[in-house]
Amino acid sequence: MNLSVRYLGLDLPNPLIAGASPMSDHIDTVRRLEDAGAAAIVLRSLFEEQILREQVSAFEHSESHSESFAEALTYFPQPQTFLFGPDEYLEHLRRVKVAVDIPVIASLNGATPGGWLNYPPLIEAAGADALELNLYRLAFDHYLSGQEIEREAVDVVKEVRRAVRIPLSVKLSPFYSSLAQFAGQLDRAGADGLVLFNRFYQPDIDPETLELNRSLYLSDHRELPLRLRWLGALSGQLRASLAVSGGVHNGRDAIKSVMAGAHAVQMVSTLLQHGPERLGAILGEMKDWMAQFEWESLETMRGNMSLKRCPDPAAYERANYVQMLQGWRE
Ligand SMILES: Cc1cc2nc3c(=O)[nH]c(=O)nc-3n(C[C@H](O)[C@H](O)[C@H](O)COP(=O)(O)O)c2cc1C
């Protein structure tokens, strides 16, 4: 049975990747993930604002900086909130690289062109096997169009692409006006992979205390169908490889993701809940399932449930939608 895959141009023995999270913070946990069979690991993200803040304070020592530039950082958590500052991040990356043999993917979270973009070459120099760029951005400006937001994001991807030679993946949210077209733009801008999707941690409102409730909820299976749908829509349409992130909790979820078109399967919540060894159990579940249903390889399975089988995917989706609504009976 062959579980090997090619993701971001990297040959991996299986598709299971430990996604960006605090799991990569400790060398011991990273080794346990490798022992459990993780094909690669994504480090937690370093944020655009962390790099900018460091640049602002370096600048402060020499000249006065613009008020608005500094103000943009006032809501951002203080440096002591982060386990790793920009320099420590590079140091940690070097230590992880020494500790394990599997590919180590660094992660940067940023969405607007700026000074932080001098950082990717440092990540490459520190030994990262690939870079995942998380384009997390909320657009609340009434005058900013979707096109402008997308143009900025594509410019960021182009700039990072020019700056490094290591493979580059882009982690996206599902909230773009025309996701398929945007994915195509990122593909043409040089992204080697797309990660579907970011999760948004919407704060709730506490009406008694008038505070925001910022609890972080881990995912469950219900997050997967959104990913399956978009994997299915993009599968076979792009040069970039595809990874699922969000809602994979067992071997069957991983199989479904591959059938929809995923080359790689990232997991976080289930590993945080059950420990790094859960990854090995999920790999075992995939193998058992493939043996039971007589699948020889993931290569032959990939995309067999994607929308490329349909002559008109949009009409097919719409028909399903109508049928589901009409199927409900009191
Ligand atoms: C505690 C925690 C920390 C995370 N940190 C990051 C991060 O630094 N960068 C990032 O791109 N995603 C981060 N994520 C998101 C995960 O990588 C992943 O996309 C998300 O949890 C969905 O996958 P899951 O359903 O397997 O958990 C984090 C998630 C959790 C739960």
The ligand as an SDF file (V2000), in Angstrom:
LIG
                    3D

 31 33  0  0  0  0  0  0  0  0999 V2000
   -4.0430   26.8540   19.8780 C   0  0  0  0  0  0  0  0  0  0  0  0
   -3.9440   27.0530   18.4000 C   0  0  0  0  0  0  0  0  0  0  0  0
   -2.9150   27.8100   17.8710 C   0  0  0  0  0  0  0  0  0  0  0  0
   -2.8330   28.0170   16.5000 C   0  0  0  0  0  0  0  0  0  0  0  0
   -1.8050   28.7690   16.0060 N   0  0  0  0  0  0  0  0  0  0  0  0
   -1.7220   28.9700   14.6560 C   0  0  0  0  0  0  0  0  0  0  0  0
   -0.6530   29.7140   14.1070 C   0  0  0  0  0  0  0  0  0  0  0  0
    0.2420   30.2040   14.8050 O   0  0  0  0  0  0  0  0  0  0  0  0
   -0.6380   29.8960   12.7690 N   0  0  0  0  0  0  0  0  0  0  0  0
   -1.5940   29.3750   11.9290 C   0  0  0  0  0  0  0  0  0  0  0  0
   -1.5210   29.5500   10.7200 O   0  0  0  0  0  0  0  0  0  0  0  0
   -2.6140   28.6410   12.4430 N   0  0  0  0  0  0  0  0  0  0  0  0
   -2.6850   28.4330   13.7620 C   0  0  0  0  0  0  0  0  0  0  0  0
   -3.7210   27.6910   14.2730 N   0  0  0  0  0  0  0  0  0  0  0  0
   -4.7340   27.1640   13.3450 C   0  0  0  0  0  0  0  0  0  0  0  0
   -4.3940   25.7170   12.9650 C   0  0  0  0  0  0  0  0  0  0  0  0
   -3.1630   25.6350   12.2860 O   0  0  0  0  0  0  0  0  0  0  0  0
   -5.4770   25.0950   12.0790 C   0  0  0  0  0  0  0  0  0  0  0  0
   -5.5590   25.8030   10.8610 O   0  0  0  0  0  0  0  0  0  0  0  0
   -6.8550   25.1130   12.7310 C   0  0  0  0  0  0  0  0  0  0  0  0
   -6.7820   24.7390   14.1000 O   0  0  0  0  0  0  0  0  0  0  0  0
   -7.7950   24.1440   12.0010 C   0  0  0  0  0  0  0  0  0  0  0  0
   -7.3170   22.8290   12.0460 O   0  0  0  0  0  0  0  0  0  0  0  0
   -7.9150   21.7350   13.0710 P   0  0  0  0  0  0  0  0  0  0  0  0
   -9.3570   21.6210   12.8000 O   0  0  0  0  0  0  0  0  0  0  0  0
   -7.1520   20.4850   12.7570 O   0  0  0  0  0  0  0  0  0  0  0  0
   -7.6300   22.2550   14.4370 O   0  0  0  0  0  0  0  0  0  0  0  0
   -3.8050   27.4530   15.6300 C   0  0  0  0  0  0  0  0  0  0  0  0
   -4.8300   26.6780   16.1810 C   0  0  0  0  0  0  0  0  0  0  0  0
   -4.9120   26.4620   17.5380 C   0  0  0  0  0  0  0  0  0  0  0  0
   -6.0230   25.6230   18.0740 C   0  0  0  0  0  0  0  0  0  0  0  0
  1  2  1  0
  2  3  1  0
  2 30  2  0
  3  4  2  0
  4  5  1  0
  4 28  1  0
  5  6  2  0
  6  7  1  0
  6 13  1  0
  7  8  2  0
  7  9  1  0
  9 10  1  0
 10 11  2  0
 10 12  1  0
 12 13  2  0
 13 14  1  0
 14 15  1  0
 14 28  1  0
 15 16  1  0
 16 17  1  0
 16 18  1  0
 18 19  1  0
 18 20  1  0
 20 21  1  0
 20 22  1  0
 22 23  1  0
 23 24  1  0
 24 25  2  0
 24 26  1  0
 24 27  1  0
 28 29  2  0
 29 30  1  0
 30 31  1  0
M  END
$$$$
